[in-house]
Amino acid sequence: MKADLEQFIESARWFGGKGRSATVTEVRRVGGLGTVEKDGTPYVGIELVTLAYDSGESETYQVPIAYYADPQGRLEHAQIGQWDDPDLGPVHAYDAMHDREVTILWLRAFDEQHDDGKLAFHRLPGHELDLTTHSTLFSGEQSNSSLAFGEDSLMKVFRKVTFGHNPDIEIHAKLTEAGSEHVAALYGWVEAPGHRSTGGEPLHLAMLQQFLRTASDGWDLALASVRDLFAEADLHADEVGGDFAAESHRLGVATGEVHRTLREVFPTSEWGTDELKSLAGAMRERLDAAVEAVPDLASFAEALRSQYDAVEAIDQAVPVQRVHGDYHLGQTLRTVRGWKIVDFEGEPAKPLSERVLPDSPWRDVAGMLRSFDYAAHAVEADVQAETDNSQIAYRAAEWAERNQQQFLAGYVEATYPVKEGEERDQPPELPDHLRTLLRAYQTDKAVYEAVYEARNRPSWIGIPLGAIERLTAAPAQEEAP
């Protein structure tokens, strides 16, 4: 059993320990769906599988398994193995996410608000579930597994789990209850109440939310806009039919409004001298490690450290709050009713205890500004591989700058709304200390990207390096609208 699960997890897209040697040390069944029968009726066991690495670290993954007494040819592609189960006897085990005959059990449990002491299905009021539909598994997910139930709802099953309030559930619940128009409404979530930590922390296993069936991915829309620009040899970014600037502005407004709602529904605080010193120190540490991995960063190291020193020198309190934590175009969807922001889990590589901490909303802003730059230069990299066109780099930079400025303008408008009796033609300028912080967040993100590209896509290393060159050379005041 353990060997089969080990092989299955290591080959899964959502496994976060690729390239590292891992051994299954424990398998725990926290609950199940369906009835344990010996007549061929499928039963789903919600298994928690703990893996240990040579470094001494360990991770726990949720593996819902559909157990059958007989082999299921239709599920051959999802087979995990076969073994003797203490409760079920000899079984054939399959990844339950691929089995439509058992995934409906989750939806029924949500509808009934099932709670047997082992699994508890919580619901928010206001939506009646469609129990007549079937599930479709999304194939592109990296860290979790998502199932669409017809056109009605979307269930995200968390794969890597840990005790604590999952921020995706926690933030979606608060924003849904506050009536935010910029997120998919949360319908409910699953936890294992019998497996709370000694400190009373819950173990969240899945969430159910509104399915935005007709939505378009923000990253894909941005790439299409860049391609449209490159296809028009004589036009500027603001003259192309696929100009994205208005959408970027709307996205900035939506982001600012979500941040404002988060300030209203979660506690806020401020960073003073000590916290800013710690932030700057963490940026310098990441830079030092990155230079070791990417020697090309060495030529920028002095300028980057100067930016991080400037963060440490900020003499004003910086407001902090709950934020997205991993914000980029791929975390946005464009619908007929405007932009929706998704996946509030935070940066997957960080432990949960860090992902739920307050942070500066300017980290989210910086992540999106980097994403606009990435979209433009990712298309440029593809085009340049096919043709040698010196104008492409200029046009990519033009597109990125235009959309960054519009996003930032929209964000500032929403963050600093017009007061009663006030008149203004343009959003206010950012204070110097916030421009300093925003630029440092951008370069910190670009340093991370440089390491990622060096390890995964060496041909793209020029994208973050080019951004770092621009961000360490341009005057800071050009960042603000």
N, C-alpha and C positions, 0 to 999 in steps of 0.2 A: 504493500500500500504506500509506504513512505517513498519508496523508489519511484513508483508511478507518479505520485504527486510532485516529487522533486523534478522529474523530467517535464511534466506538464507546466509547472510554474515557470521554470527557467526558459521555456520556449514561448511563453505568452508575451504579447505586446505590452501588457501592463506591468510586467515584472521590472522593478526598479534597480535590480542588482546585476544587470547584464555585465558580463566580463569578469565577474567575481565568483569564486567557488563557494557554493552554498549547500548546506545539508539540512534536511528536514529533521527537526528535533522533537516536534510535538504536533499532534492533530487533535483538535477538540471540536466536538459537535455542540454548538450553542443552542440549537433548536432545529425545527424541521417544518416543512409544509407538506400537506397530504397525510395520509394514514399509512402506518407501517403494516403492510399486508404481504402475504406470501403468494398471492394469486396473480402476480404480474403487474399489479397497480403501481405506477411510478411513485416514488417518495423522494423528496428533496431534502437532503441534509445540508444545513448551513455549517460548513466546516471552517474552522480557523486553523491555518497551517503556519507554524512558526519555523523560520529558517535561520540558521546560524552561519555566520561567515568566519573565515579564517582570522579576521581582525578581532574577533570577539563580539562584534555587533550582531544584532538579530533584528528581524522584521517579521511581522505577522500579516498574512494575506487571507482575505475571505474567498473561499472557493465553494460556491453553491453547487452541489453535485446531485444529478438525477440518477437514482439507483433503480435498476431493472433486474428482474430475475433472469431474463433472457436477453440475448444480444439484440440491438436495435440497428438494423442496417441503415436506416435514414439518418442516424447520428454517428455514423462511423468516423466522420471528420472531426467529431467532438469527443471521441473516446479518450478517457483518462487511463482506464485499466480495469482489471477485475480482481476481486479478493473476497475473503470471507469477512463479512461485517458482523460484529457481536449481536446486533439487534435484528439484522435482515437476513443473515445467512450468506450464501454465495451470491455475489452481485456483479453486474456489469455497470461501471461508473462512467458517466458522461458529464461534460460541462453543461450545467442546467441552462445557461444563458442561450444556448443554441436550440433548446427544446421547447417548442411552442405549446406542447401538451402540459408542461409544468409551469411555464412563466406566467400563465393566467392565474396561477395560485396566488402570486403576489398581489395582483390586481383585486382578486376576491377578498384577500385578507385586508387590504386597504379599505375596501368598501364596507367590510364588517367591523373594522377597527379591532381586528383580532388581537388578543392579548392572553397568552397562556402562561405567563410568568417567565417564559424563555425568550419569546419574540413578541414585541409590542409594536403594533402598527398605529401610528398617530395620524390624525387628519386635521386639517384646517377647514373651517366651514366655507360653503359657498360654491362648491362644484360637485355635480353628480357624475360619477365615473361611468364610462361606457364599458359594460362587461361583455358585450357581444363581439368584441374585436379580438384580434390576435397580435402577437408581438413581432417586431422586426429588430434584429440586433444591428447596431451600428458597427461598421468594420474599421473605422479610422481612429478610434480612441486609443490613447496611449496609456493613461494611468488608471482608468476605471472602465466599466462596461456599461453601455447605455442601451436601453430598449425602448422603442416607440410602440405604444399600443394604439394601432390604427392612426387616426388623426386627433386623438383625444388627449393623450398624456405621454410623458417621457419619464422613464425610471432610470436613475443612475445608481448602479451598484458599486459601492466603494470596494476596491480590491485591497490596497494597503490600509490596514485599520490600526487605530490606537485609541486608548481611552481618552475621552475628552469631547467637548462640544465641537462637532465638525463645523467649521466656519461657513461652508456652503449651505448647510441647513440653517444654521443660526442666523446668517445674514439674510438669506432668502425669506425666512419666516418673518423677520422684522420688517423687511421692505414690502412684503406682501401685505402684512397687517397694516402698514402705513399707507397702502394704496399706491405705491410707486408704479408709474407707467413704464419704467425702464428696465424691468426684469420680468422673466417668465414667472407667473404666479406659482407659489409652492402649494401643493395639494396635501402632502404628508411626508412622513419619514418613518424608518424602521430602526429600532434599537433593541439591544439584548439586555433587558432589565436585570436578568439573573446573573449578568456578568459585568456589573459595575465594578469600578476599581475600588480599592479600600477607602479612597477619598471621596467616593460617591460619584465619580465621573462616569458618564454614560459611554456605551460602546455603540456608535452609530454605524449602521450597515448599508442603508440605501435611502434615497429620497425620490419622491414622485412630484413632478411639476408639469406645468402647461407645456404642451408640445407646439412649438412655433413651426408648423409644417411648411409654410410658404416663405419662411425667412431665408435671406441670403447671407452667407458668411462674409464678415467685414474684410477679411484678408483677401478673399477671392475677388470681391468688388474692387478693392484697391489695386490689385494686380491687373485687372481688366482695364482700369482707368490708365494705368501706366502704359500698357500695351497700346491703347488707343492713341496716346500721345506720341509714342515712338512711330506709329504708323502714319502720322501726319508730319511730313518732313518740314513743312514751312510754318507750322503753327506753334504758338506758345501754350503753356499749360492752361491758361485761362481762356483759350480760344477753341479748345478741342471739345467735341460733343460729349465725350465721356469725362469732362472735368469733375473732379471729386471734391472740390473745395467746399461747396455748400454742404455736402454730407459730412465732411470733416468738422465744419462749424457746428452742425446739429449734434454730432457725436460729442463735441466738447461741452455743449450745453447739457446734454443728457448725463455726462460724467459728472459735471459740477452739481447737478441736481441730485444725483445719487449720493455723492459725498455729503451734500447738505442734509439729506434725509438720514444718513448714517450718523451724522453729528447729533441729530435730534433723538434717535432711538437707542444709541449706545453712549456710555460714558466717554468723556473727552478729557484730555489733560494737556500739559505743555512740556516741551523739552527745554531745559536750561543748559547752562554751561557744561555740566557733567555729562549729560546725555549727548550733546553735540560733540563733545570730545570723544566719547565712546563711538559714535557714528563715524566720525572721521578716522578714528583708529582702525575700525573694521574695514573701511574702504582702503586704507593703506595696506592692511594685511592681505586683503584680496589682491591688490595690485602686486605686492611682492611675490605672492604665490603664482600669479599669472605671468609675470616676467620670466619666472623659472620655466614655465610651460611653453611660453610664446616669446622667444628672444626678440622678435620684432617690436615688442612693446617697450623695450629698454630705451629706445630713443625718445619716447614720450613720457617716461617715468617721472622726470623732474617736473614737467608741466602739470602732470596729473597730481602729483603730491602737493603741488602748490594749490591746486583747486581744493583738495581735501583739507589742507591747512587753513584755507579760507573758511571752510565750514566750521572748523574748530574755533575760529576767531569771531564767529557770529555772536554779537552781544545782545541779541533780542530773543525773547522766548518764542519758540516755534510750536504752534498748535499741532497736536497729534490726535488721531482718532482711529476707528476701524476703517480699513481700506480694502481694496480688492486684493492687492498683494502680488499679482502676476498678470498685470494688465497689458494687453496688446490687441491688435486687430482681430486675431483669432479668437478672442474672448467676447466678440461682439456679433450681433445679428441685426440685419436691416429688415424690418417688417413694414407692412403697409401703414402701420401705426407709429412708425419711428424706430429708433435704435433700441435694442435690448442688450443688456450686459449679462454675461453668463459666467459660470464657474468661479465662484468666490472662495474656492478652497485655499487660495494663496499659492506660493511657490512650492511645488511638490517636494523638492529636495530638502526643505526646511522641516524641522520637527514641529508637531502640532502646537506645542507650547509657545513657539515663536510666531507661528502664523496667526494666532489670535491676539497678539499684542498690538496696542495702538501704534500707528506709524504716521508719518507725514503724508497727506494726500498728494504731495508733489512727487512722491515716488511713483504713484500710479500715472501721473501726468508724464513723467519722464519715460516710463515704459511705453506709453502710446506714442510719444514723439520719436522714440527709437524705432517703433514699429513702422511708422510712415517712411522713415529713412530706409528701413530694411526692404519694404515693399518696392520702392523705386529702384534700389540697387540690386535686388534679387533679379528683377526683370532685366536690368542692364547686363548683369552677368550672363544671363541666358542669351541675350541678343549679341553681345560682344563675342560669345563663343562661336557664333555663326557668321559674323561679319565684322570687319574692322571699320567702325564708324566713330570718329572722334567727337561727333555731336551728341552721341548717346549719353555720355557721362554728364555733360552739361545739362541735358534735358532731364535726366534722372534727378540731379541735384535741384533743378528748378521745381520739379513736381514735389519733391520731398519738402522743400522749404515752404512752398505755397500751402501745402496741406498741414504742415506743422503750425504755421502761423494761424491758419483758420481754426484749427482745433483749439489752440491756446486762447485765441480770441473768444471763442464760444465758451470755453471753460471759465475764463475770467469774468465774462458777462454773467454767468450763472452763479459764480462764487461771490461776486461783489455786485448784486443787483442794484438797479437805480432806486434811490431812496425817494420818498414822497417829496415833491417839490424840486427835485434835482433834474437837471438837464445835461446831457452829454452826447457827443457825436460818436465816441469810440470808448471802448473799455479802458479802465484806469491802468496805468503802468504798474508793474509789480515793484515792490520795494527791493532795494539792492540785496538785502539778505536772502530774500526768496529767490531772486535770480541766481545768486551764488549756490543756494541749495539745489535748485533745479538743474543747473549745469553739472554739479557734482554727481547727482543721481544719474544723469544721462551718461556721463563718462564711466561711472561705476558699472552701469549696465553694459556699456560697450566693451569694457574690459572682460566681463563675464562672457559676452558673445565671442570675443576673440579666442578665448580658451575653448569654448564649445566648437567653434568652426575648425580650429586647429586639430581637434580630436575627431571630428565627424565629417566635415566638408572642407578640407584644406583649400579647395579652389575658391571658396567664398571668404577666405580670411581677410581679403581686401575690403569687405563691406564694413566690419567694425573698425578696422584700422583706419580707413578713410574717414569714418565718423569721428574717431578720436583726434585725428589730425585737424579736422575742422573745428571741433569743440575746444581744442586747446589753443587754437590760433585766433578764433573770432572774438571780438569784444563781447562781454557778457550782456551789455544792454541790447544787443540785437535779438536776444531771445524773447524779450517781452513785447507784447503788442503795444 
